[in-house]
Amino acid sequence: MSQNNRNTADLHPYGKRLIAIRDVQRVYQHGCEIPYRLYLMRGGKSTSMVTAQQVREASDRWDAESVLEDIDTQWGTLPNGGALEGYGSD
């Protein structure tokens, strides 16, 4: 990958290297806002500006949590969850 392509991949849709967390939903046109705590999981640093890579990672974690919740509630048939209780234990 050339240096120019790598730099382009590290930019947000509007060409900026950093954007405020509060702007992520608007810039990326996400249907819902990614919780702030998911941005902090990577480095534990409290910052309001994020890179495109940090947005991708937070979005992936949010997707994974959503899928896990769907499985635990069996897609709404167990509203309080519990389908994963004891899963994997002997």
ChimeraX attribute file (.defattr): number of C-alpha atoms within 10 A of each C-alpha:
attribute: neighborCount
match mode: 1-to-1
recipient: residues
	/A:1	5
	/A:2	6
	/A:3	7
	/A:4	8
	/A:5	9
	/A:6	10
	/A:7	10
	/A:8	13
	/A:9	13
	/A:10	16
	/A:11	16
	/A:12	19
	/A:13	12
	/A:14	9
	/A:15	11
	/A:16	12
	/A:17	17
	/A:18	15
	/A:19	19
	/A:20	12
	/A:21	19
	/A:22	13
	/A:23	14
	/A:24	18
	/A:25	14
	/A:26	11
	/A:27	13
	/A:28	13
	/A:29	10
	/A:30	11
	/A:31	8
	/A:32	8
	/A:33	15
	/A:34	20
	/A:35	12
	/A:36	14
	/A:37	11
	/A:38	17
	/A:39	25
	/A:40	15
	/A:41	14
	/A:42	11
	/A:43	8
	/A:44	10
	/A:45	9
	/A:46	11
	/A:47	11
	/A:48	14
	/A:49	15
	/A:50	17
	/A:51	17
	/A:52	19
	/A:53	14
	/A:54	20
	/A:55	20
	/A:56	12
	/A:57	16
	/A:58	21
	/A:59	18
	/A:60	14
	/A:61	16
	/A:62	17
	/A:63	13
	/A:64	12
	/A:65	12
	/A:66	12
	/A:67	13
	/A:68	13
	/A:69	17
	/A:70	17
	/A:71	16
	/A:72	19
	/A:73	17
	/A:74	16
	/A:75	12
	/A:76	12
	/A:77	11
	/A:78	13
	/A:79	11
	/A:80	10
	/A:81	16
	/A:82	14
	/A:83	15
	/A:84	13
	/A:85	9
	/A:86	8
	/A:87	8
	/A:88	6
	/A:89	5
	/A:90	4
